[in-house]
Amino acid sequence: MATVGKPCKVWSATRTVRKSTIARDLQDLMKRGKTKLSFSDTEEVKIVLEDDGTEVDEDDYFQLLPSNTIFILLGKNEHWKPANAGSNVNNQSLDEVDFKHSTEVDGNSVDSRLVDVTTDRKSVV
């Protein structure tokens, strides 16, 4: 009996087009993804994981991924971006702090407490 494959989700780089398919292997996913997302058969594409942008370029790795993994199919000039890339708040790293607004807690500014925490963290490391 032939292997049916595993269910996968294939999304466009902008995450506006979302399709489902069943793929036997990485090449099959690439072929089906191109068709579903309207890429030409000859167009170069990359397949990356939706959650962190890791490129999936080996079938052995593809086979280890769970069913219903979300992949993004990227065209030649497309790049993976985090899902919240349009948001200024969620796109900041945890080390970035906006010191324009100071809030007081127990008579101490939050700004000074953040500086103390950063200093303490560096001395521990």
N, CA, C and O atoms as a Tinker XYZ file with bonds, in Angstrom:
   500  protein
     1  N      0.841000   -1.186000    0.000000    73     2
     2  CA     0.000000    0.000000    0.000000    64     1     3
     3  C      0.883000    1.247000    0.000000    63     2     4     5
     4  O      1.844000    1.315000    0.767000    81     3
     5  N      0.585000    2.205000   -0.822000    73     3     6
     6  CA     1.379000    3.421000   -0.956000    64     5     7
     7  C      1.207000    4.313000    0.268000    63     6     8     9
     8  O      0.142000    4.360000    0.884000    81     7
     9  N      2.283000    5.018000    0.603000    73     7    10
    10  CA     2.233000    5.967000    1.707000    64     9    11
    11  C      1.380000    7.158000    1.303000    63    10    12    13
    12  O      1.585000    7.746000    0.241000    81    11
    13  N      0.434000    7.507000    2.145000    73    11    14
    14  CA    -0.477000    8.613000    1.858000    64    13    15
    15  C      0.204000    9.949000    2.094000    63    14    16    17
    16  O      0.013000   10.879000    1.310000    81    15
    17  N      0.973000   10.066000    3.124000    73    15    18
    18  CA     1.614000   11.323000    3.471000    64    17    19
    19  C      1.056000   11.883000    4.758000    63    18    20    21
    20  O      0.294000   11.223000    5.463000    81    19
    21  N      1.441000   13.096000    5.053000    73    19    22
    22  CA     0.953000   13.725000    6.283000    64    21    23
    23  C      0.305000   15.064000    5.968000    63    22    24    25
    24  O      0.706000   15.756000    5.032000    81    23
    25  N     -0.695000   15.420000    6.752000    73    23    26
    26  CA    -1.346000   16.711000    6.538000    64    25    27
    27  C     -0.394000   17.855000    6.901000    63    26    28    29
    28  O      0.305000   17.805000    7.914000    81    27
    29  N     -0.383000   18.883000    6.053000    73    27    30
    30  CA     0.465000   20.065000    6.242000    64    29    31
    31  C     -0.347000   21.305000    5.929000    63    30    32    33
    32  O     -1.353000   21.251000    5.221000    81    31
    33  N      0.103000   22.409000    6.464000    73    31    34
    34  CA    -0.490000   23.700000    6.136000    64    33    35
    35  C      0.578000   24.530000    5.435000    63    34    36    37
    36  O      1.709000   24.623000    5.910000    81    35
    37  N      0.217000   25.131000    4.307000    73    35    38
    38  CA     1.137000   25.941000    3.519000    64    37    39
    39  C      0.557000   27.343000    3.402000    63    38    40    41
    40  O     -0.558000   27.533000    2.915000    81    39
    41  N      1.328000   28.315000    3.855000    73    39    42
    42  CA     0.876000   29.700000    3.859000    64    41    43
    43  C      1.781000   30.548000    2.976000    63    42    44    45
    44  O      2.939000   30.209000    2.734000    81    43
    45  N      1.228000   31.653000    2.503000    73    43    46
    46  CA     2.015000   32.634000    1.753000    64    45    47
    47  C      2.890000   33.421000    2.729000    63    46    48    49
    48  O      2.660000   33.388000    3.938000    81    47
    49  N      3.890000   34.125000    2.207000    73    47    50
    50  CA     4.808000   34.907000    3.048000    64    49    51
    51  C      4.069000   35.960000    3.856000    63    50    52    53
    52  O      4.484000   36.294000    4.966000    81    51
    53  N      2.981000   36.485000    3.313000    73    51    54
    54  CA     2.202000   37.505000    4.023000    64    53    55
    55  C      1.180000   36.907000    4.979000    63    54    56    57
    56  O      0.514000   37.625000    5.726000    81    55
    57  N      1.064000   35.585000    4.947000    73    55    58
    58  CA     0.125000   34.815000    5.780000    64    57    59
    59  C     -1.338000   35.115000    5.439000    63    58    60    61
    60  O     -2.231000   34.834000    6.238000    81    59
    61  N     -1.581000   35.684000    4.258000    73    59    62
    62  CA    -2.951000   35.990000    3.856000    64    61    63
    63  C     -3.591000   34.837000    3.089000    63    62    64    65
    64  O     -4.816000   34.723000    3.053000    81    63
    65  N     -2.781000   33.989000    2.479000    73    63    66
    66  CA    -3.294000   32.809000    1.779000    64    65    67
    67  C     -2.849000   31.594000    2.576000    63    66    68    69
    68  O     -1.656000   31.380000    2.792000    81    67
    69  N     -3.819000   30.804000    3.007000    73    67    70
    70  CA    -3.544000   29.643000    3.858000    64    69    71
    71  C     -4.236000   28.426000    3.258000    63    70    72    73
    72  O     -5.457000   28.392000    3.101000    81    71
    73  N     -3.418000   27.427000    2.927000    73    71    74
    74  CA    -3.942000   26.220000    2.285000    64    73    75
    75  C     -3.521000   24.988000    3.069000    63    74    76    77
    76  O     -2.537000   25.005000    3.808000    81    75
    77  N     -4.277000   23.937000    2.894000    73    75    78
    78  CA    -3.924000   22.655000    3.498000    64    77    79
    79  C     -3.664000   21.651000    2.397000    63    78    80    81
    80  O     -4.207000   21.753000    1.298000    81    79
    81  N     -2.822000   20.677000    2.710000    73    79    82
    82  CA    -2.505000   19.637000    1.739000    64    81    83
    83  C     -1.988000   18.409000    2.473000    63    82    84    85
    84  O     -1.770000   18.442000    3.684000    81    83
    85  N     -1.799000   17.354000    1.747000    73    83    86
    86  CA    -1.159000   16.151000    2.271000    64    85    87
    87  C      0.051000   15.890000    1.391000    63    86    88    89
    88  O     -0.062000   15.818000    0.167000    81    87
    89  N      1.212000   15.749000    2.027000    73    87    90
    90  CA     2.455000   15.567000    1.283000    64    89    91
    91  C      3.184000   14.318000    1.760000    63    90    92    93
    92  O      3.258000   14.037000    2.956000    81    91
    93  N      3.719000   13.575000    0.792000    73    91    94
    94  CA     4.486000   12.367000    1.106000    64    93    95
    95  C      5.900000   12.700000    1.556000    63    94    96    97
    96  O      6.466000   12.012000    2.405000    81    95
    97  N      6.473000   13.764000    0.983000    73    95    98
    98  CA     7.844000   14.151000    1.293000    64    97    99
    99  C      8.012000   15.637000    0.999000    63    98   100   101
   100  O      7.069000   16.315000    0.590000    81    99
   101  N      9.230000   16.128000    1.215000    73    99   102
   102  CA     9.489000   17.557000    1.047000    64   101   103
   103  C      9.253000   18.012000   -0.390000    63   102   104   105
   104  O      8.677000   19.077000   -0.614000    81   103
   105  N      9.691000   17.216000   -1.363000    73   103   106
   106  CA     9.491000   17.580000   -2.774000    64   105   107
   107  C      8.002000   17.647000   -3.116000    63   106   108   109
   108  O      7.562000   18.528000   -3.854000    81   107
   109  N      7.244000   16.716000   -2.576000    73   107   110
   110  CA     5.801000   16.700000   -2.802000    64   109   111
   111  C      5.157000   17.949000   -2.188000    63   110   112   113
   112  O      4.278000   18.564000   -2.794000    81   111
   113  N      5.601000   18.316000   -0.986000    73   111   114
   114  CA     5.079000   19.530000   -0.339000    64   113   115
   115  C      5.406000   20.762000   -1.179000    63   114   116   117
   116  O      4.563000   21.642000   -1.354000    81   115
   117  N      6.629000   20.821000   -1.696000    73   115   118
   118  CA     7.023000   21.962000   -2.516000    64   117   119
   119  C      6.156000   22.049000   -3.778000    63   118   120   121
   120  O      5.692000   23.127000   -4.149000    81   119
   121  N      5.948000   20.921000   -4.421000    73   119   122
   122  CA     5.139000   20.889000   -5.646000    64   121   123
   123  C      3.693000   21.302000   -5.354000    63   122   124   125
   124  O      3.128000   22.146000   -6.050000    81   123
   125  N      3.111000   20.711000   -4.335000    73   123   126
   126  CA     1.718000   21.034000   -3.983000    64   125   127
   127  C      1.588000   22.483000   -3.509000    63   126   128   129
   128  O      0.623000   23.169000   -3.845000    81   127
   129  N      2.567000   22.941000   -2.728000    73   127   130
   130  CA     2.551000   24.322000   -2.237000    64   129   131
   131  C      2.617000   25.327000   -3.378000    63   130   132   133
   132  O      1.903000   26.330000   -3.368000    81   131
   133  N      3.467000   25.061000   -4.354000    73   131   134
   134  CA     3.557000   25.955000   -5.514000    64   133   135
   135  C      2.219000   26.044000   -6.227000    63   134   136   137
   136  O      1.777000   27.131000   -6.598000    81   135
   137  N      1.584000   24.915000   -6.416000    73   135   138
   138  CA     0.283000   24.902000   -7.097000    64   137   139
   139  C     -0.758000   25.678000   -6.295000    63   138   140   141
   140  O     -1.469000   26.522000   -6.841000    81   139
   141  N     -0.842000   25.392000   -5.009000    73   139   142
   142  CA    -1.871000   26.015000   -4.177000    64   141   143
   143  C     -1.656000   27.511000   -3.988000    63   142   144   145
   144  O     -2.620000   28.260000   -3.830000    81   143
   145  N     -0.391000   27.956000   -4.005000    73   143   146
   146  CA    -0.103000   29.374000   -3.785000    64   145   147
   147  C      0.219000   30.115000   -5.088000    63   146   148   149
   148  O      0.727000   31.236000   -5.066000    81   147
   149  N     -0.079000   29.482000   -6.206000    73   147   150
   150  CA     0.037000   30.092000   -7.541000    64   149   151
   151  C      1.461000   30.478000   -7.946000    63   150   152   153
   152  O      1.661000   31.498000   -8.605000    81   151
   153  N      2.436000   29.682000   -7.561000    73   151   154
   154  CA     3.795000   29.836000   -8.072000    64   153   155
   155  C      3.893000   29.005000   -9.343000    63   154   156   157
   156  O      3.172000   28.020000   -9.501000    81   155
   157  N      4.786000   29.401000  -10.254000    73   155   158
   158  CA     5.002000   28.581000  -11.442000    64   157   159
   159  C      5.837000   27.354000  -11.061000    63   158   160   161
   160  O      6.535000   27.356000  -10.048000    81   159
   161  N      5.754000   26.320000  -11.880000    73   159   162
   162  CA     6.517000   25.098000  -11.616000    64   161   163
   163  C      8.016000   25.340000  -11.595000    63   162   164   165
   164  O      8.748000   24.636000  -10.899000    81   163
   165  N      8.479000   26.329000  -12.351000    73   163   166
   166  CA     9.919000   26.582000  -12.467000    64   165   167
   167  C     10.438000   27.626000  -11.481000    63   166   168   169
   168  O     11.646000   27.838000  -11.377000    81   167
   169  N      9.540000   28.266000  -10.770000    73   167   170
   170  CA     9.949000   29.318000   -9.840000    64   169   171
   171  C     10.684000   28.727000   -8.635000    63   170   172   173
   172  O     10.260000   27.721000   -8.066000    81   171
   173  N     11.798000   29.373000   -8.257000    73   171   174
   174  CA    12.556000   28.936000   -7.091000    64   173   175
   175  C     11.825000   29.362000   -5.821000    63   174   176   177
   176  O     11.414000   30.515000   -5.684000    81   175
   177  N     11.669000   28.427000   -4.903000    73   175   178
   178  CA    11.021000   28.723000   -3.630000    64   177   179
   179  C     11.780000   28.045000   -2.490000    63   178   180   181
   180  O     12.544000   27.102000   -2.695000    81   179
   181  N     11.543000   28.553000   -1.296000    73   179   182
   182  CA    12.059000   27.942000   -0.070000    64   181   183
   183  C     10.872000   27.635000    0.814000    63   182   184   185
   184  O      9.853000   28.326000    0.777000    81   183
   185  N     11.016000   26.594000    1.606000    73   183   186
   186  CA     9.999000   26.254000    2.592000    64   185   187
   187  C     10.600000   26.490000    3.970000    63   186   188   189
   188  O     11.667000   25.971000    4.298000    81   187
   189  N      9.887000   27.291000    4.779000    73   187   190
   190  CA    10.344000   27.574000    6.133000    64   189   191
   191  C      9.217000   27.291000    7.123000    63   190   192   193
   192  O      8.042000   27.266000    6.756000    81   191
   193  N      9.591000   27.081000    8.371000    73   191   194
   194  CA     8.591000   26.902000    9.422000    64   193   195
   195  C      7.970000   28.256000    9.735000    63   194   196   197
   196  O      8.676000   29.257000    9.849000    81   195
   197  N      6.674000   28.284000    9.871000    73   195   198
   198  CA     5.961000   29.540000   10.112000    64   197   199
   199  C      6.354000   30.162000   11.435000    63   198   200   201
   200  O      6.471000   31.384000   11.528000    81   199
   201  N      6.560000   29.356000   12.458000    73   199   202
   202  CA     6.771000   29.925000   13.791000    64   201   203
   203  C      8.123000   30.587000   14.003000    63   202   204   205
   204  O      8.212000   31.550000   14.765000    81   203
   205  N      9.196000   30.094000   13.345000    73   203   206
   206  CA    10.495000   30.717000   13.591000    64   205   207
   207  C     11.340000   30.940000   12.334000    63   206   208   209
   208  O     12.462000   31.437000   12.433000    81   207
   209  N     10.827000   30.586000   11.167000    73   207   210
   210  CA    11.533000   30.849000    9.918000    64   209   211
   211  C     12.632000   29.874000    9.558000    63   210   212   213
   212  O     13.380000   30.108000    8.609000    81   211
   213  N     12.743000   28.779000   10.301000    73   211   214
   214  CA    13.766000   27.788000    9.997000    64   213   215
   215  C     13.499000   27.175000    8.628000    63   214   216   217
   216  O     12.396000   26.700000    8.357000    81   215
   217  N     14.516000   27.187000    7.767000    73   215   218
   218  CA    14.352000   26.602000    6.446000    64   217   219
   219  C     14.334000   25.083000    6.552000    63   218   220   221
   220  O     15.160000   24.483000    7.240000    81   219
   221  N     13.391000   24.484000    5.868000    73   219   222
   222  CA    13.297000   23.025000    5.813000    64   221   223
   223  C     13.797000   22.622000    4.432000    63   222   224   225
   224  O     13.109000   22.809000    3.429000    81   223
   225  N     15.004000   22.066000    4.396000    73   223   226
   226  CA    15.606000   21.730000    3.109000    64   225   227
   227  C     16.068000   20.276000    3.032000    63   226   228   229
   228  O     16.760000   19.891000    2.090000    81   227
   229  N     15.688000   19.475000    4.019000    73   227   230
   230  CA    16.021000   18.052000    4.007000    64   229   231
   231  C     14.768000   17.240000    4.274000    63   230   232   233
   232  O     14.002000   17.538000    5.190000    81   231
   233  N     14.571000   16.220000    3.471000    73   231   234
   234  CA    13.392000   15.378000    3.633000    64   233   235
   235  C     13.397000   14.653000    4.979000    63   234   236   237
   236  O     12.340000   14.465000    5.582000    81   235
   237  N     14.565000   14.249000    5.453000    73   235   238
   238  CA    14.637000   13.559000    6.750000    64   237   239
   239  C     14.051000   14.442000    7.854000    63   238   240   241
   240  O     13.321000   13.956000    8.719000    81   239
   241  N     14.369000   15.730000    7.823000    73   239   242
   242  CA    13.830000   16.655000    8.815000    64   241   243
   243  C     12.326000   16.818000    8.629000    63   242   244   245
   244  O     11.568000   16.793000    9.600000    81   243
   245  N     11.899000   16.983000    7.388000    73   243   246
   246  CA    10.475000   17.104000    7.093000    64   245   247
   247  C      9.699000   15.919000    7.680000    63   246   248   249
   248  O      8.628000   16.096000    8.261000    81   247
   249  N     10.241000   14.727000    7.524000    73   247   250
   250  CA     9.557000   13.517000    8.003000    64   249   251
   251  C      9.405000   13.508000    9.522000    63   250   252   253
   252  O      8.475000   12.897000   10.048000    81   251
   253  N     10.306000   14.175000   10.225000    73   251   254
   254  CA    10.240000   14.210000   11.686000    64   253   255
   255  C      9.245000   15.230000   12.232000    63   254   256   257
   256  O      8.864000   15.159000   13.401000    81   255
   257  N      8.825000   16.172000   11.399000    73   255   258
   258  CA     7.893000   17.209000   11.855000    64   257   259
   259  C      6.496000   16.617000   12.047000    63   258   260   261
   260  O      6.102000   15.700000   11.326000    81   259
   261  N      5.754000   17.139000   13.012000    73   259   262
   262  CA     4.413000   16.598000   13.266000    64   261   263
   263  C      3.415000   16.955000   12.163000    63   262   264   265
   264  O      3.616000   17.890000   11.389000    81   263
   265  N      2.352000   16.189000   12.124000    73   263   266
   266  CA     1.256000   16.496000   11.202000    64   265   267
   267  C      0.717000   17.890000   11.510000    63   266   268   269
   268  O      0.754000   18.352000   12.651000    81   267
   269  N      0.219000   18.545000   10.470000    73   267   270
   270  CA    -0.365000   19.883000   10.558000    64   269   271
   271  C      0.647000   20.977000   10.903000    63   270   272   273
   272  O      0.268000   22.047000   11.379000    81   271
   273  N      1.931000   20.709000   10.663000    73   271   274
   274  CA     2.936000   21.759000   10.797000    64   273   275
   275  C      2.613000   22.847000    9.778000    63   274   276   277
   276  O      2.192000   22.556000    8.658000    81   275
   277  N      2.812000   24.095000   10.174000    73   275   278
   278  CA     2.556000   25.217000    9.276000    64   277   279
   279  C      3.870000   25.624000    8.617000    63   278   280   281
   280  O      4.853000   25.932000    9.290000    81   279
   281  N      3.862000   25.617000    7.292000    73   279   282
   282  CA     5.018000   26.015000    6.499000    64   281   283
   283  C      4.684000   27.294000    5.747000    63   282   284   285
   284  O      3.528000   27.543000    5.407000    81   283
   285  N      5.707000   28.101000    5.492000    73   283   286
   286  CA     5.555000   29.259000    4.624000    64   285   287
   287  C      6.402000   29.003000    3.391000    63   286   288   289
   288  O      7.575000   28.640000    3.486000    81   287
   289  N      5.792000   29.198000    2.240000    73   287   290
   290  CA     6.490000   29.048000    0.964000    64   289   291
   291  C      6.959000   30.435000    0.534000    63   290   292   293
   292  O      6.143000   31.328000    0.311000    81   291
   293  N      8.265000   30.612000    0.420000    73   291   294
   294  CA     8.843000   31.913000    0.089000    64   293   295
   295  C      9.351000   31.926000   -1.339000    63   294   296   297
   296  O     10.088000   31.029000   -1.749000    81   295
   297  N      8.964000   32.931000   -2.093000    73   295   298
   298  CA     9.495000   33.139000   -3.430000    64   297   299
   299  C     10.903000   33.714000   -3.349000    63   298   300   301
   300  O     11.408000   33.990000   -2.261000    81   299
   301  N     11.525000   33.890000   -4.491000    73   299   302
   302  CA    12.925000   34.307000   -4.578000    64   301   303
   303  C     13.227000   35.577000   -3.782000    63   302   304   305
   304  O     14.253000   35.639000   -3.105000    81   303
   305  N     12.376000   36.574000   -3.845000    73   303   306
   306  CA    12.638000   37.850000   -3.164000    64   305   307
   307  C     11.820000   38.030000   -1.890000    63   306   308   309
   308  O     11.690000   39.150000   -1.395000    81   307
   309  N     11.273000   36.952000   -1.358000    73   307   310
   310  CA    10.494000   37.039000   -0.128000    64   309   311
   311  C     11.334000   36.551000    1.043000    63   310   312   313
   312  O     12.208000   35.697000    0.893000    81   311
   313  N     11.053000   37.109000    2.202000    73   311   314
   314  CA    11.777000   36.748000    3.413000    64   313   315
   315  C     10.784000   36.476000    4.527000    63   314   316   317
   316  O      9.726000   37.101000    4.598000    81   315
   317  N     11.133000   35.543000    5.391000    73   315   318
   318  CA    10.288000   35.246000    6.545000    64   317   319
   319  C     10.337000   36.411000    7.523000    63   318   320   321
   320  O     11.397000   36.994000    7.755000    81   319
   321  N      9.192000   36.745000    8.089000    73   319   322
   322  CA     9.086000   37.747000    9.141000    64   321   323
   323  C      8.208000   37.160000   10.236000    63   322   324   325
   324  O      7.311000   36.366000    9.949000    81   323
   325  N      8.451000   37.537000   11.477000    73   323   326
   326  CA     7.581000   37.049000   12.549000    64   325   327
   327  C      6.136000   37.469000   12.300000    63   326   328   329
   328  O      5.886000   38.486000   11.653000    81   327
   329  N      5.212000   36.709000   12.798000    73   327   330
   330  CA     3.791000   36.986000   12.580000    64   329   331
   331  C      3.392000   38.359000   13.100000    63   330   332   333
   332  O      2.483000   38.977000   12.546000    81   331
   333  N      4.041000   38.852000   14.139000    73   331   334
   334  CA     3.677000   40.145000   14.724000    64   333   335
   335  C      4.587000   41.263000   14.252000    63   334   336   337
   336  O      4.705000   42.281000   14.934000    81   335
   337  N      5.237000   41.103000   13.098000    73   335   338
   338  CA     6.201000   42.101000   12.614000    64   337   339
   339  C      5.581000   43.477000   12.397000    63   338   340   341
   340  O      6.305000   44.472000   12.424000    81   339
   341  N      4.290000   43.571000   12.186000    73   339   342
   342  CA     3.638000   44.857000   11.974000    64   341   343
   343  C      3.363000   45.616000   13.249000    63   342   344   345
   344  O      2.987000   46.788000   13.200000    81   343
   345  N      3.542000   44.977000   14.388000    73   343   346
   346  CA     3.242000   45.608000   15.660000    64   345   347
   347  C      4.499000   46.162000   16.306000    63   346   348   349
   348  O      5.473000   45.431000   16.487000    81   347
   349  N      4.496000   47.430000   16.655000    73   347   350
   350  CA     5.661000   48.042000   17.292000    64   349   351
   351  C      5.896000   47.500000   18.693000    63   350   352   353
   352  O      7.044000   47.375000   19.119000    81   351
   353  N      4.842000   47.181000   19.409000    73   351   354
   354  CA     4.978000   46.711000   20.778000    64   353   355
   355  C      5.557000   45.305000   20.817000    63   354   356   357
   356  O      6.524000   45.058000   21.538000    81   355
   357  N      4.987000   44.382000   20.057000    73   355   358
   358  CA     5.412000   42.994000   20.113000    64   357   359
   359  C      6.705000   42.723000   19.358000    63   358   360   361
   360  O      7.294000   41.655000   19.527000    81   359
   361  N      7.158000   43.645000   18.538000    73   359   362
   362  CA     8.348000   43.421000   17.735000    64   361   363
   363  C      9.629000   43.836000   18.457000    63   362   364   365
   364  O     10.722000   43.586000   17.950000    81   363
   365  N      9.518000   44.465000   19.630000    73   363   366
   366  CA    10.701000   44.874000   20.371000    64   365   367
   367  C     11.299000   43.679000   21.092000    63   366   368   369
   368  O     10.581000   42.780000   21.528000    81   367
   369  N     12.618000   43.677000   21.213000    73   367   370
   370  CA    13.242000   42.633000   22.017000    64   369   371
   371  C     12.998000   42.968000   23.478000    63   370   372   373
   372  O     12.645000   44.100000   23.809000    81   371
   373  N     13.185000   41.996000   24.345000    73   371   374
   374  CA    12.949000   42.234000   25.761000    64   373   375
   375  C     13.957000   43.198000   26.360000    63   374   376   377
   376  O     13.695000   43.757000   27.425000    81   375
   377  N     15.084000   43.415000   25.729000    73   375   378
   378  CA    16.093000   44.326000   26.251000    64   377   379
   379  C     15.829000   45.772000   25.881000    63   378   380   381
   380  O     16.465000   46.666000   26.440000    81   379
   381  N     14.913000   46.034000   24.958000    73   379   382
   382  CA    14.620000   47.404000   24.563000    64   381   383
   383  C     13.579000   47.991000   25.509000    63   382   384   385
   384  O     12.553000   47.369000   25.785000    81   383
   385  N     13.852000   49.178000   25.995000    73   383   386
   386  CA    12.944000   49.827000   26.939000    64   385   387
   387  C     12.714000   51.259000   26.480000    63   386   388   389
   388  O     13.645000   51.939000   26.048000    81   387
   389  N     11.469000   51.710000   26.578000    73   387   390
   390  CA    11.131000   53.084000   26.247000    64   389   391
   391  C     11.188000   53.893000   27.536000    63   390   392   393
   392  O     10.320000   53.742000   28.396000    81   391
   393  N     12.199000   54.752000   27.686000    73   391   394
   394  CA    12.367000   55.525000   28.901000    64   393   395
   395  C     11.658000   56.878000   28.840000    63   394   396   397
   396  O     11.874000   57.716000   29.715000    81   395
   397  N     10.826000   57.110000   27.838000    73   395   398
   398  CA    10.130000   58.386000   27.719000    64   397   399
   399  C      9.077000   58.550000   28.804000    63   398   400   401
   400  O      8.763000   59.674000   29.196000    81   399
   401  N      8.536000   57.458000   29.286000    73   399   402
   402  CA     7.482000   57.520000   30.294000    64   401   403
   403  C      7.998000   56.876000   31.566000    63   402   404   405
   404  O      8.413000   55.717000   31.557000    81   403
   405  N      7.975000   57.612000   32.642000    73   403   406
   406  CA     8.457000   57.096000   33.910000    64   405   407
   407  C      7.271000   56.888000   34.839000    63   406   408   409
   408  O      6.416000   57.764000   34.962000    81   407
   409  N      7.218000   55.748000   35.483000    73   407   410
   410  CA     6.158000   55.437000   36.424000    64   409   411
   411  C      6.794000   55.235000   37.788000    63   410   412   413
   412  O      7.848000   54.608000   37.898000    81   411
   413  N      6.162000   55.763000   38.825000    73   411   414
   414  CA     6.700000   55.614000   40.166000    64   413   415
   415  C      6.027000   54.457000   40.880000    63   414   416   417
   416  O      4.809000   54.287000   40.820000    81   415
   417  N      6.854000   53.659000   41.563000    73   415   418
   418  CA     6.366000   52.574000   42.403000    64   417   419
   419  C      7.127000   52.677000   43.712000    63   418   420   421
   420  O      8.357000   52.626000   43.718000    81   419
   421  N      6.417000   52.819000   44.816000    73   419   422
   422  CA     7.028000   52.963000   46.140000    64   421   423
   423  C      8.063000   54.092000   46.177000    63   422   424   425
   424  O      9.098000   53.964000   46.830000    81   423
   425  N      7.789000   55.181000   45.487000    73   423   426
   426  CA     8.677000   56.335000   45.503000    64   425   427
   427  C      9.885000   56.225000   44.583000    63   426   428   429
   428  O     10.647000   57.185000   44.466000    81   427
   429  N     10.083000   55.101000   43.934000    73   427   430
   430  CA    11.204000   54.925000   43.005000    64   429   431
   431  C     10.663000   54.829000   41.598000    63   430   432   433
   432  O      9.625000   54.208000   41.369000    81   431
   433  N     11.359000   55.438000   40.652000    73   431   434
   434  CA    10.890000   55.342000   39.277000    64   433   435
   435  C     11.162000   53.951000   38.738000    63   434   436   437
   436  O     12.169000   53.326000   39.072000    81   435
   437  N     10.265000   53.481000   37.911000    73   435   438
   438  CA    10.442000   52.176000   37.273000    64   437   439
   439  C     11.708000   52.198000   36.429000    63   438   440   441
   440  O     12.398000   51.185000   36.322000    81   439
   441  N     12.024000   53.362000   35.819000    73   439   442
   442  CA    13.233000   53.485000   35.010000    64   441   443
   443  C     14.460000   53.093000   35.822000    63   442   444   445
   444  O     15.291000   52.317000   35.351000    81   443
   445  N     14.583000   53.624000   37.046000    73   443   446
   446  CA    15.770000   53.330000   37.847000    64   445   447
   447  C     15.799000   51.867000   38.269000    63   446   448   449
   448  O     16.871000   51.271000   38.367000    81   447
   449  N     14.629000   51.283000   38.519000    73   447   450
   450  CA    14.591000   49.857000   38.864000    64   449   451
   451  C     15.050000   49.001000   37.693000    63   450   452   453
   452  O     15.753000   48.011000   37.894000    81   451
   453  N     14.663000   49.365000   36.471000    73   451   454
   454  CA    15.091000   48.610000   35.302000    64   453   455
   455  C     16.595000   48.692000   35.135000    63   454   456   457
   456  O     17.231000   47.699000   34.781000    81   455
   457  N     17.171000   49.847000   35.381000    73   455   458
   458  CA    18.619000   49.997000   35.286000    64   457   459
   459  C     19.286000   49.124000   36.336000    63   458   460   461
   460  O     20.288000   48.470000   36.047000    81   459
   461  N     18.744000   49.101000   37.560000    73   459   462
   462  CA    19.303000   48.261000   38.621000    64   461   463
   463  C     19.248000   46.786000   38.239000    63   462   464   465
   464  O     20.222000   46.062000   38.446000    81   463
   465  N     18.133000   46.332000   37.690000    73   463   466
   466  CA    17.992000   44.935000   37.286000    64   465   467
   467  C     19.002000   44.602000   36.201000    63   466   468   469
   468  O     19.643000   43.552000   36.250000    81   467
   469  N     19.150000   45.488000   35.218000    73   467   470
   470  CA    20.111000   45.256000   34.142000    64   469   471
   471  C     21.523000   45.179000   34.702000    63   470   472   473
   472  O     22.300000   44.314000   34.299000    81   471
   473  N     21.868000   46.076000   35.628000    73   471   474
   474  CA    23.195000   46.079000   36.233000    64   473   475
   475  C     23.420000   44.814000   37.035000    63   474   476   477
   476  O     24.479000   44.195000   36.936000    81   475
   477  N     22.416000   44.416000   37.843000    73   475   478
   478  CA    22.535000   43.196000   38.637000    64   477   479
   479  C     22.707000   41.984000   37.753000    63   478   480   481
   480  O     23.497000   41.097000   38.076000    81   479
   481  N     21.987000   41.919000   36.640000    73   479   482
   482  CA    22.070000   40.784000   35.733000    64   481   483
   483  C     23.477000   40.676000   35.165000    63   482   484   485
   484  O     24.015000   39.574000   35.059000    81   483
   485  N     24.081000   41.798000   34.801000    73   483   486
   486  CA    25.426000   41.770000   34.225000    64   485   487
   487  C     26.452000   41.338000   35.272000    63   486   488   489
   488  O     27.414000   40.646000   34.939000    81   487
   489  N     26.263000   41.735000   36.529000    73   487   490
   490  CA    27.238000   41.358000   37.556000    64   489   491
   491  C     27.142000   39.872000   37.892000    63   490   492   493
   492  O     28.139000   39.270000   38.289000    81   491
   493  N     25.972000   39.275000   37.742000    73   491   494
   494  CA    25.792000   37.845000   38.013000    64   493   495
   495  C     26.440000   37.012000   36.938000    63   494   496   497
   496  O     27.038000   35.975000   37.226000    81   495
   497  N     26.326000   37.464000   35.671000    73   495   498
   498  CA    26.880000   36.726000   34.543000    64   497   499
   499  C     28.342000   36.830000   34.594000    63   498   500
   500  O     29.030000   36.280000   33.734000    81   499
